Amino acid sequence: MERKTPHNQERATAEYELAFYVPNLLTGGAEQVTVTIANGLAQRGHDIDLVVSNPRGKLQAEVADDVSIVALGESRPPFIGIGAHVPALASYLRRQQPAAIFAQMTHANLVCLLAGQLSRADTRIFLTEHSPFAMSENPPLRSRAYLSLTARLLPYADHHIAVSQGVADSIVQKTSVTADQVSVLHNPVDVEAVRSRAREPVNNEWLSDDSLDVMLSVGRLEAQKDLKTWLRAFSRVHERRPQTRAIIAGKGSQREGLAAFAAKLGVDDAVSIPGYVDNPYGYMQRADVFLLSSRYEGLPTVLIEALACGCPIVATDCLAGPREVLADGTYGQLVPVGDAPKMADAVVETLDRPPRAEKLQARSDDFAPGVVLEEYERFLDRHVAHASDTAAEQIP
C-alpha cells in the first residue's frame, strides 16, 4: 500500500480518527463530495485518511495536505473490479483501527462491508448512498450482482447515510434496513465559490442580450435527465414566447440525438447544445430560468448551484431531492415527471413572475460546507462517541 503523509507538518490531535473510502479520484459527483467532506473535517481537527483503490485522477490535486491518501492498489480483475481490494482494505482496518469509515456509492459500500467483516476491527462502518437505491435503468450484469449482494449485507453496517430523504426512503423500501438505521446528511456545496465564478464574464450572445429570455439546463446528456421532454417543454414555451432561447450544457451520449430532436420540433435555431462549458455558474447567473427535467436524482447539486446564482428554477418532483432542495416548492416550482405541458406552464409563470434572487441565494446557504460539516460532527457524536461510551459501560 502507498500512503501519502503531509511533509514537514505535525498532524493535529483530532477528536476522531476517520477514514473515507472511494474507488478512485476521478472527477465525479460522489468523489468530489467525499474530498470536500474529508478536507473540511481535517480542517476542523479530525484525523482523516482518504482510502482509494486507485489514487489517480484530477481530484488528487484537491486533497488537502492534512488528509492522508491510502492507496490499496490498482489491480482490477474482470467482473470482480474493486472487489479485489477487499483483503487490502481489511488489512488497513486491522492496522489503523479508525473510529469509523465512510464508504461512498453502492459498489464501494459492498467492498467496505466485506472488508469490515473480514477485519473484525472495532471500526464503525457507515455506508453512503448518493442515488435512490437500485434505481439505475438497465444496469449491467456486474452491477445487478453487486446490488443483490449489497441489499442482503446492508443490515451488517453500523449505520447508513442518505444524501436526501428520498434516498433514505428508497433504502428502507428496497432493503431490510429500518428507518432508524438511516440518517440524512446533505452533500456540501461551496456556494461562495459558485457565486465568485458566476461573476466571471461569459461569452454567449444569447445570455448577454436583454431582449431574450434564456431557459437553461446543465448536466449529463443521458436518459435519466429526460431531455427530450425538456425540449418538448421548450417548444411550447417558444411558441408562446418567441423571444425565448434554450441552452442545454453538458456532455453525454444523447447530444447528437437531442440536436436532431430539436430540429424535428422545429426549434433548432433557438436551441444551443454547446457540450461541456467551463463555467456553468456564469450561465446560471445570467439565465432567466433553470429547468430540471430528471426522472430521478439523489440530491441534485445543480439545483443548489442555480439557487446560489439566484437563478429561478422549475424542476420535476422526482425521486429524490428536488422537493427537498426547493422546500416543497417554496424556492421553485415543482412539476410532474415527463409532463411537458405542465413544465412549459411553470416556465412561463416563472418568467412572468420571477422570485427574488436574494431569496434563492439564502436557501443555497443551507447547503454550504460549514452547515453540512456541523451535521457530520453531530452525527459522529451520536454514532461514534455514544457507541464507544455504551460499549465501555458494558465492560464488567
HUURKA-V665845 format. One record per run of one state. SS is the DSSP state (@ for helix, = for strand, . for the rest). FROM is the first residue (numbers start at 1). LEN is the number of residues. Records with the same first field share a line. If there is no record, write none. Layout:
# HUURKA-V665845
SS=FROM-LEN  FROM-LEN
This chain:
# HUURKA-V665845
.=1-1  5-12  25-4  44-3  55-3  63-4  72-9  97-3  105-1  120-4  130-11  157-2  163-2  175-4  185-6  199-14  219-4  226-1  241-3  250-5  266-2  276-4  287-2  293-3  297-4  309-4  317-2  320-2  326-7  336-4  353-4  368-1  395-2
==2-3  17-8  47-8  67-5  100-5  124-6  159-4  182-3  213-6  244-6  271-5  289-4  296-1  313-4  319-1  333-3
@=29-15  58-5  81-16  106-14  141-16  165-10  179-3  191-8  223-3  227-14  255-11  268-3  280-7  301-8  322-4  340-13  357-11  369-26
